[in-house]
């Protein structure tokens, strides 16, 4: 699949943890898997840990080992544990390896402990404010960054764990994008859910 993605024009690939037999997905198994992927991938590999969906975190010792691979360039961590993100950054210091926050809800926290950026669902609707947050952090304007982060928390929760993809697609429509329909089995929001979603954006001055 990495070859197909490279041929389609991808500069890098983000590879989620295998998790179907997660009881056997220990450090040795994950190191073996990602090493094989990275060895054969024609483009750089980014590790992707999203425990809310997989029930599995990549162990830190495995991340440290994999960070030494010349074709593994970083990681997206969507777990929300800023302490863990900070430890990963600390343990991989000196390696050619970058850590990305996986959600706008803890983007500021990630920057504070050394993350270089984020890959965030909320960027589909509030891309410019998320870029502004990065700029504020780069300039050391922490008070403004904190106030902006506060306003991102509830909308982010709404389009991720609260309403998920249906919520994100609805919000995209409000901001002038074509969110389109959800694929089955996901269903569009109910009228009441749509009202609650909108409230999360309006109360934080985004709508």
TAKAWO-V792114 format. One record per residue. N is the residue number from 1. NEAR is the number of other C-alpha atoms within 10 Angstrom. Layout:
<<N:NEAR> <N:NEAR>>
This chain:
<<1:9> <2:20> <3:14> <4:11> <5:15> <6:16> <7:12> <8:9> <9:10> <10:14> <11:12> <12:18> <13:21> <14:16> <15:17> <16:17> <17:21> <18:15> <19:16> <20:11> <21:7> <22:13> <23:9> <24:11> <25:19> <26:14> <27:16> <28:12> <29:13> <30:20> <31:20> <32:12> <33:14> <34:22> <35:18> <36:11> <37:18> <38:22> <39:15> <40:11> <41:20> <42:19> <43:20> <44:20> <45:25> <46:24> <47:22> <48:20> <49:24> <50:19> <51:17> <52:12> <53:10> <54:14> <55:13> <56:19> <57:19> <58:20> <59:16> <60:16> <61:14> <62:17> <63:21> <64:19> <65:13> <66:23> <67:24> <68:15> <69:17> <70:14> <71:22> <72:27> <73:20> <74:22> <75:25> <76:25> <77:27> <78:25> <79:19> <80:20> <81:13> <82:21> <83:12> <84:14> <85:26> <86:18> <87:14> <88:24> <89:22> <90:13> <91:15> <92:20> <93:13> <94:9> <95:15> <96:14> <97:20> <98:20> <99:24> <100:24> <101:28> <102:23> <103:24> <104:27> <105:23> <106:21> <107:26> <108:27> <109:20> <110:27> <111:22> <112:13> <113:17> <114:19> <115:23> <116:15> <117:19> <118:24> <119:15> <120:21> <121:18> <122:24> <123:16> <124:15> <125:23> <126:19> <127:12> <128:11> <129:17> <130:23> <131:13> <132:14> <133:24> <134:19> <135:13> <136:18> <137:17> <138:12> <139:10> <140:11> <141:12> <142:15> <143:11> <144:13> <145:20> <146:16> <147:11> <148:18> <149:20> <150:14> <151:18> <152:25> <153:18> <154:19> <155:28> <156:25> <157:19> <158:23> <159:22> <160:20> <161:11> <162:15> <163:20> <164:16> <165:22> <166:23> <167:24> <168:21> <169:22> <170:24> <171:25> <172:18> <173:13> <174:13> <175:14> <176:9> <177:13> <178:12> <179:19> <180:11> <181:13> <182:15> <183:10> <184:7> <185:5> <186:11> <187:11> <188:17> <189:18> <190:10> <191:9> <192:9> <193:15> <194:16> <195:11> <196:14> <197:23> <198:19> <199:17> <200:21> <201:18> <202:12> <203:12> <204:15> <205:10> <206:16> <207:11>>
